[in-house]
Amino acid sequence: MSFPADSVGLVTPQKFQFEQPLELECGRILPRYDIMVETYGTLNADKSNAILICHALSGHHHAAGYHHVDDKKPGWWDSCIGPGKAIDTSKFFVVSINNIGGCSGSTGPTSPNPENENRPYGPDFPLVTVRDWVKTQALLSDRLGIETWDAIIGGSLGGMQALQWSVDYPDRLRKCVIIASAPKLSAQNIAFNEVARQSILSDPDFHNGRYLENDSYPKRGLILARMVGHITYLSEEAMKQKFGRDLKSGKFMYGFDVEFQVESYLRYQGEQFSRNFDANTYLIMTKALDYFDPSREFDQSLKKAMANTQCKFLVVSFTTDWRFTPARSQEIVDALISSHKPVSYLDIDAEQGHDSFLFPIPLYVKSLRAFLGGEQHLKATPKEVA
């Protein structure tokens, strides 16, 4: 198979092993842990061209390129990472990771628990937070010899990690890109997460999280959780254009099986997700979302939380995103402006809803490329609305 000229081509994941105990925000300690990583491009001599990619809820380290020549799909953000693309691997050394608690090779619920005869952690894996992830990412940075990231970029939950980086390690990044994100979850978003969790927890095959030991899997619960979540990632307009009220067979069947195309789509998405994702990981990731609030230690003031940041910011929202509306991005922008921090803001007209950040929308790609390249029109402090 020949790869496109702007592809990073075949990539090989790397496992970084950390034998030092990791103290977590919840008070528990991981005795050791692994982090799965992919890198694209070449790190320059002074290690000044490194970019860190932080993934969203169901993401992982495989952000670009292919693992095998017969892979049908590239990494989840291949549209933006590669030679000549917005995140140009002919200029930058790009690092993409799978966070702890995940299920793609980093230490998580499916990993062996050294304190329990190497049985899978399962529900014994501790709850982790965005701050915990950022802490491990900083330790990975040390391992790579990267003192300062040229940019840290993330969409959705990944954007929260980028934001937390600017608060916890203000002198270790020059640029921060926060896409389709929020400074903390609203009550409605927490509610969506709780419905998703309950669908898993109430599945008879969940076995209190010990389904692997019981040779079972809460597939029905995970399918339903994904269906609920997926609805929030799409806009009403996108669903209208893609499905409308189209029927699968062209006529009403007067039953409870699939009749509408949108029903078929959601069931398919849920089924595919249930084959590739771990239920305990899903629970952990949604709780990390719920807990995120960098203002919590600053008298609930995001302005105070951002007071010591030193980097330049690009904040991007999408008009049809109702999971994290543009108003949530504007909260971040307003806090930065009131703290006299350099920030550019773009509200991109896009029909794909929250998932817009995964698509190569021209203005979005152009703006990301310009910001990373340091173009003058993206250095101004006032908001820029596209």
C-alpha positions as CSV (number, residue, x, y, z in Angstrom):
1,M,0.0,0.0,0.0
2,S,1.2,3.5,-0.9
3,F,0.4,6.3,1.6
4,P,-0.6,9.8,0.7
5,A,2.3,12.3,0.3
6,D,1.0,14.2,3.3
7,S,0.8,11.1,5.6
8,V,3.3,10.3,8.3
9,G,3.0,6.7,6.9
10,L,3.7,3.7,9.1
11,V,4.1,4.5,12.8
12,T,5.1,2.3,15.7
13,P,3.7,2.9,19.2
14,Q,6.2,3.1,22.1
15,K,5.7,2.1,25.7
16,F,7.3,4.2,28.4
17,Q,7.6,2.5,31.7
18,F,7.6,4.4,35.0
19,E,8.7,2.5,38.0
20,Q,8.3,5.4,40.5
21,P,5.1,5.4,42.5
22,L,2.6,8.1,41.3
23,E,0.5,9.9,43.9
24,L,-2.9,10.7,42.6
25,E,-5.3,13.5,43.5
26,C,-7.7,11.0,45.0
27,G,-5.1,10.1,47.6
28,R,-4.2,6.7,46.2
29,I,-0.9,5.7,44.7
30,L,-0.1,3.8,41.5
31,P,3.0,1.7,42.3
32,R,4.1,1.8,38.7
33,Y,2.6,2.7,35.3
34,D,3.1,2.6,31.5
35,I,2.3,5.3,29.0
36,M,1.8,4.5,25.3
37,V,3.1,7.1,22.9
38,E,3.4,7.8,19.2
39,T,5.7,10.4,17.7
40,Y,5.7,12.0,14.3
41,G,8.5,14.2,12.8
42,T,12.0,14.8,14.1
43,L,13.0,16.5,17.4
44,N,15.5,19.3,16.6
45,A,18.8,19.8,18.3
46,D,17.6,22.2,20.9
47,K,14.3,20.3,21.4
48,S,12.3,23.5,20.8
49,N,9.9,22.1,18.1
50,A,7.9,19.7,20.2
51,I,4.1,19.6,20.2
52,L,2.0,17.5,22.6
53,I,-1.4,16.2,21.5
54,C,-3.9,15.5,24.3
55,H,-6.8,13.1,23.4
56,A,-10.5,13.3,24.2
57,L,-12.7,10.8,26.1
58,S,-12.5,7.9,23.7
59,G,-9.2,8.9,22.1
60,H,-5.7,7.3,22.4
61,H,-2.1,7.7,21.2
62,H,-2.8,6.7,17.6
63,A,-3.5,10.2,16.2
64,A,-1.9,10.0,12.8
65,G,-0.6,7.5,10.2
66,Y,-1.0,3.8,10.0
67,H,0.0,0.8,12.1
68,H,-0.2,-1.7,9.3
69,V,-0.1,-1.4,5.5
70,D,-3.6,-2.8,5.3
71,D,-5.2,-0.5,7.8
72,K,-8.4,1.0,6.4
73,K,-8.3,4.1,8.5
74,P,-5.4,6.3,9.8
75,G,-5.1,7.8,13.3
76,W,-8.0,9.9,14.7
77,W,-6.5,13.3,13.8
78,D,-4.7,12.4,10.6
79,S,-6.4,15.2,8.8
80,C,-4.4,17.7,10.8
81,I,-1.1,15.9,11.5
82,G,1.4,15.2,8.8
83,P,3.9,16.9,6.4
84,G,2.4,20.1,5.1
85,K,-0.7,19.8,7.3
86,A,-1.8,22.2,10.0
87,I,0.4,20.4,12.5
88,D,3.3,20.1,10.1
89,T,5.6,17.1,10.9
90,S,8.2,18.5,8.5
91,K,8.6,21.3,11.1
92,F,7.4,19.9,14.4
93,F,8.1,16.8,16.5
94,V,4.6,15.7,17.5
95,V,3.9,13.5,20.6
96,S,0.6,11.8,21.1
97,I,-0.2,9.8,24.2
98,N,-2.7,7.5,25.7
99,N,-3.5,8.6,29.3
100,I,-3.4,6.4,32.3
101,G,-6.8,4.9,33.0
102,G,-7.1,4.3,29.2
103,C,-7.5,1.0,27.4
104,S,-5.0,1.3,24.6
105,G,-1.8,0.1,26.2
106,S,-1.3,2.7,29.0
107,T,-1.8,1.4,32.5
108,G,-5.6,1.2,33.2
109,P,-8.4,-1.1,34.5
110,T,-7.4,-3.9,32.1
111,S,-3.7,-3.9,33.2
112,P,-2.3,-6.3,35.7
113,N,-2.5,-5.1,39.3
114,P,0.9,-5.8,41.0
115,E,-0.8,-5.7,44.4
116,N,-3.3,-8.3,43.5
117,E,-1.4,-11.2,42.0
118,N,-1.3,-9.4,38.6
119,R,-5.0,-9.8,38.1
120,P,-6.6,-7.0,36.1
121,Y,-7.2,-3.9,38.1
122,G,-10.8,-3.7,37.0
123,P,-12.8,-1.6,39.5
124,D,-9.7,-1.4,41.8
125,F,-8.1,1.0,39.4
126,P,-8.1,4.5,41.1
127,L,-10.1,7.4,39.7
128,V,-7.8,9.8,38.0
129,T,-8.2,13.4,37.1
130,V,-7.1,15.8,34.4
131,R,-4.4,17.1,36.8
132,D,-3.1,13.5,37.2
133,W,-2.9,13.1,33.5
134,V,-1.0,16.4,33.1
135,K,1.4,15.3,35.9
136,T,2.2,12.1,34.0
137,Q,2.6,14.0,30.8
138,A,5.1,16.3,32.5
139,L,7.0,13.3,33.7
140,L,7.0,11.9,30.2
141,S,8.3,15.3,29.0
142,D,11.2,14.9,31.4
143,R,11.9,11.4,30.1
144,L,11.9,12.8,26.5
145,G,14.2,15.6,27.5
146,I,11.7,18.2,26.5
147,E,11.8,21.1,28.9
148,T,9.3,23.3,27.1
149,W,6.7,22.4,24.6
150,D,6.3,24.7,21.6
151,A,2.6,23.9,21.8
152,I,0.1,21.7,23.7
153,I,-3.1,21.0,21.8
154,G,-6.3,19.3,22.6
155,G,-10.0,19.1,21.7
156,S,-12.8,18.5,24.1
157,L,-11.4,16.7,27.1
158,G,-8.0,17.1,25.5
159,G,-8.5,20.9,25.6
160,M,-9.1,20.7,29.3
161,Q,-5.7,19.0,29.6
162,A,-4.0,21.8,27.6
163,L,-5.7,24.3,29.9
164,Q,-4.5,22.5,33.0
165,W,-1.0,22.5,31.6
166,S,-1.0,26.3,31.4
167,V,-2.1,26.5,35.0
168,D,0.2,23.8,36.6
169,Y,3.3,24.2,34.4
170,P,3.1,27.8,33.1
171,D,6.8,27.9,32.1
172,R,6.8,24.6,30.1
173,L,4.7,25.6,27.1
174,R,4.8,28.5,24.7
175,K,1.5,28.0,23.0
176,C,-1.8,26.5,24.2
177,V,-4.6,25.4,21.9
178,I,-8.0,24.7,23.5
179,I,-10.6,23.4,21.0
180,A,-14.3,22.7,21.6
181,S,-13.8,22.6,25.3
182,A,-15.0,24.2,28.6
183,P,-13.5,25.5,31.9
184,K,-15.6,22.9,33.7
185,L,-18.7,20.8,33.1
186,S,-22.2,22.2,33.4
187,A,-24.8,20.4,35.4
188,Q,-26.3,19.2,32.1
189,N,-23.1,17.7,31.0
190,I,-22.6,15.9,34.3
191,A,-26.1,14.6,33.9
192,F,-25.3,13.1,30.5
193,N,-22.3,11.4,31.9
194,E,-24.3,10.0,34.8
195,V,-26.9,8.5,32.4
196,A,-24.0,6.9,30.4
197,R,-22.4,5.5,33.6
198,Q,-25.7,4.1,34.9
199,S,-26.3,2.3,31.7
200,I,-23.0,0.4,32.3
201,L,-23.4,0.0,36.1
202,S,-26.9,-1.4,35.7
203,D,-25.9,-4.0,33.1
204,P,-26.1,-7.5,34.7
205,D,-22.9,-8.4,33.0
206,F,-21.0,-5.6,34.8
207,H,-20.4,-7.7,37.9
208,N,-19.3,-4.6,39.9
209,G,-16.6,-4.0,37.4
210,R,-15.1,-7.5,37.7
211,Y,-16.5,-8.7,34.4
212,L,-13.1,-9.9,33.1
213,E,-12.8,-12.2,36.1
214,N,-16.3,-13.5,35.4
215,D,-15.7,-14.0,31.7
216,S,-18.4,-11.5,30.8
217,Y,-18.7,-8.0,29.4
218,P,-21.3,-5.3,29.9
219,K,-21.8,-4.9,26.2
220,R,-25.4,-3.7,26.3
221,G,-24.5,-1.0,28.9
222,L,-21.5,0.2,26.9
223,I,-23.5,0.3,23.7
224,L,-26.2,2.5,25.4
225,A,-23.6,4.7,27.0
226,R,-22.0,5.4,23.6
227,M,-25.4,6.0,21.9
228,V,-26.2,8.6,24.5
229,G,-22.8,10.2,24.2
230,H,-22.8,10.2,20.4
231,I,-26.1,12.1,20.3
232,T,-24.4,15.0,22.2
233,Y,-21.4,15.0,19.8
234,L,-23.6,15.7,16.7
235,S,-25.6,18.8,15.9
236,E,-29.3,18.7,15.1
237,E,-28.6,20.1,11.6
238,A,-26.0,17.4,11.0
239,M,-28.4,14.7,12.0
240,K,-31.2,16.2,9.9
241,Q,-29.0,16.3,6.8
242,K,-27.5,12.8,7.4
243,F,-30.7,11.0,8.4
244,G,-33.8,13.2,8.6
245,R,-36.7,10.9,9.2
246,D,-35.6,8.4,6.6
247,L,-36.8,4.8,7.1
248,K,-34.5,1.8,6.8
249,S,-37.0,-0.2,4.9
250,G,-39.0,2.6,3.4
251,K,-42.1,1.9,5.4
252,F,-43.3,1.7,9.0
253,M,-42.9,-1.8,10.6
254,Y,-44.9,-1.0,13.7
255,G,-42.5,-2.6,16.1
256,F,-39.5,-1.9,18.3
257,D,-36.8,-3.0,16.0
258,V,-34.8,-0.5,13.9
259,E,-37.1,1.5,11.6
260,F,-35.4,4.9,11.2
261,Q,-31.9,5.3,9.7
262,V,-30.8,7.3,12.7
263,E,-31.6,4.4,15.0
264,S,-29.5,2.1,12.8
265,Y,-26.6,4.5,12.9
266,L,-26.7,4.8,16.7
267,R,-26.8,1.1,17.2
268,Y,-23.9,0.6,14.8
269,Q,-21.8,3.2,16.6
270,G,-22.6,1.6,19.9
271,E,-21.8,-1.8,18.7
272,Q,-18.5,-0.8,17.2
273,F,-17.5,1.1,20.3
274,S,-18.3,-1.8,22.6
275,R,-15.8,-3.9,20.7
276,N,-12.9,-1.5,21.1
277,F,-13.4,0.2,24.5
278,D,-13.3,-0.9,28.1
279,A,-16.3,-0.2,30.3
280,N,-14.3,0.6,33.4
281,T,-12.2,3.0,31.4
282,Y,-15.4,4.7,30.2
283,L,-16.5,5.2,33.8
284,I,-13.1,6.6,34.7
285,M,-12.9,9.0,31.8
286,T,-16.4,10.5,32.4
287,K,-15.5,11.0,36.1
288,A,-12.4,12.9,35.1
289,L,-14.5,15.1,33.0
290,D,-16.9,15.8,35.9
291,Y,-14.0,16.6,38.3
292,F,-12.3,19.0,36.0
293,D,-12.4,22.6,37.4
294,P,-9.1,24.5,37.5
295,S,-10.8,27.4,39.3
296,R,-11.7,25.2,42.3
297,E,-8.4,26.0,44.1
298,F,-8.7,29.7,43.2
299,D,-11.9,30.8,44.9
300,Q,-13.9,29.6,41.9
301,S,-12.2,32.3,39.8
302,L,-10.9,31.2,36.4
303,K,-9.2,34.6,36.1
304,K,-7.2,33.9,39.2
305,A,-6.4,30.4,38.0
306,M,-5.0,31.8,34.7
307,A,-3.1,34.6,36.4
308,N,0.3,32.9,36.2
309,T,0.0,31.5,32.7
310,Q,2.9,32.6,30.4
311,C,1.9,31.2,27.0
312,K,-0.1,32.4,24.0
313,F,-3.5,30.9,23.6
314,L,-5.7,29.9,20.7
315,V,-9.3,29.1,21.7
316,V,-11.6,27.6,19.1
317,S,-15.3,26.9,19.3
318,F,-17.9,25.7,16.8
319,T,-21.3,27.3,16.2
320,T,-23.3,24.1,16.4
321,D,-21.5,22.5,19.3
322,W,-24.2,22.1,22.0
323,R,-22.1,19.8,24.2
324,F,-19.6,22.6,24.9
325,T,-21.2,25.7,23.4
326,P,-19.2,28.7,22.2
327,A,-20.2,30.5,25.4
328,R,-18.1,28.0,27.4
329,S,-15.1,28.8,25.2
330,Q,-15.8,32.5,25.7
331,E,-15.6,32.0,29.5
332,I,-12.0,30.9,29.0
333,V,-11.3,33.8,26.6
334,D,-12.8,36.4,29.0
335,A,-10.7,35.1,31.9
336,L,-7.6,35.3,29.8
337,I,-8.4,38.8,28.5
338,S,-9.2,40.1,32.0
339,S,-5.8,38.6,33.1
340,H,-4.1,40.5,30.2
341,K,-3.0,37.3,28.6
342,P,-2.5,37.0,24.8
343,V,-5.4,35.1,23.3
344,S,-7.0,34.6,19.9
345,Y,-10.5,33.3,19.7
346,L,-12.3,31.9,16.7
347,D,-15.9,30.7,16.6
348,I,-16.0,28.5,13.5
349,D,-19.2,28.1,11.5
350,A,-19.5,24.3,11.2
351,E,-22.4,21.9,11.0
352,Q,-20.8,18.9,12.6
353,G,-21.5,19.9,16.2
354,H,-19.0,18.9,19.0
355,D,-17.3,16.5,16.6
356,S,-16.3,19.5,14.4
357,F,-12.9,19.5,16.0
358,L,-12.1,16.2,14.3
359,F,-12.8,17.5,10.8
360,P,-10.5,19.5,8.4
361,I,-12.7,22.6,8.2
362,P,-10.8,25.1,6.0
363,L,-10.9,28.1,8.4
364,Y,-10.1,25.9,11.4
365,V,-7.1,24.3,9.7
366,K,-5.9,27.6,8.4
367,S,-6.1,29.2,11.8
368,L,-4.4,26.4,13.6
369,R,-1.6,26.4,11.0
370,A,-1.2,30.2,11.3
371,F,-1.1,30.1,15.1
372,L,1.5,27.4,15.3
373,G,3.5,29.3,12.7
374,G,3.3,32.5,14.7
375,E,1.6,34.5,12.1
376,Q,1.0,38.1,13.2
377,H,-2.8,38.2,12.8
378,L,-3.1,35.5,15.5
379,K,-1.0,37.3,18.1
380,A,-3.5,40.0,19.1
381,T,-5.1,39.9,22.5
382,P,-8.7,40.8,21.4
383,K,-11.2,38.1,20.5
384,E,-11.2,37.2,16.8
385,V,-14.5,35.7,15.7
386,A,-14.6,34.0,12.3
